[in-house]
Amino acid sequence: MAMTRVRPGRALFKTRGRPNGVQAPNRDSAVIDWAAYIDGNRVCTDAVADAVRLIRDGRLTPDGDSAGFVWVGLHEPSATELADIAEVFGLHPLAVEDAIHAHQRPKLERYDDVHFVVMKTVGYVPSEPGGAEVVVTGEIMLFCGPDFVVTVRHGTHGELGTVRRDLERDPARLALGPAAVLHAVADRVVDGYVGVANAVMEDIDEVEEAVFSPERTDESRRIYRLKREVIQLKRAVGPLAGPLRNLSGRRFVPAEIKEYLRDVEDHLTRVREQVESYDELLNPILQAHMTQVTVADNKDMRKISAWGAIFMVPTAIAGVYGMNFKHMPETQWQFGYPMILSVIALACLSLYRGFRRNGWL
């Protein structure tokens, strides 16, 4: 794909303050930061187009390749904003459409000499103030060309400002080109998976402890919520394995970066196995909880039945003698009333001791 040259004098997204990577408050542009990087060192410019001209027109190697690259970072751009960037860098319309609408699975696609990478970001945040924590997902799309990287972020988490600053403190690594940015972003995304997976594991441990504690609590809703969060986490973590594996074999990735990418892939594999094991933990916990609920209900029913049987004795005897027939011998006996009360008390006491001995009371 032929790269689009920037016409002289054209300026895109003029800076609103210092172009130092710090997001200006009340910004009215999706562009968070941009810069040209030559030999691993940042060169600030007044506009994105200036950075592009600096790399494409000002610094070329004898082989015709750019000695540096431009890194543009955007957050939830509009169609118009991303279309302007796409015109400058020659981005494919299909990839641009995916970057605008988001909601993509992790993937790696190639459009001529531009690679388009989609990664899911995750966060573990309260659903409401003081509420239970839930897994929220976002997306990071990267357009990696020979002399540029465009990162498009969707969501309120997974910010890349710290990634940029960390890379700028390591010029030797940044000098390896756009692949170094790709690795750094992938590493940060996978680190986010690790943090969320550990937080979910802590909640699973708390639920397990509550289920097997002597106190009777209802943890079914919490268990089902955790199972839903695990599914969300699996949808983000699992599909990224293929794209990372494919990146390690791409020719545009230097050998030094391939080693780092394999390390990120190894971390992703461990997180994926960890997340997959959560279902194996939650299923028996849920079964144990439901068994405990059933056992507790059976105990309650036995207690109710036992007390019902005990109270049935005086009810039955009083019912017999409450029929008020004229010729009932016991009613004419002076010790009849004490005798009936003694029989009732003895029968109730016998039933109580029997139920107590059998564990019904």
Beta strands, then each sheet from edge to edge (+ up, - down):
strand 1: 31-38
strand 2: 41-43
strand 3: 68-75
strand 4: 107-111
strand 5: 114-126
strand 6: 133-145
strand 7: 148-154
sheet 1: 2+ 1- 3+ 7+ 6- 5+ 4-
end
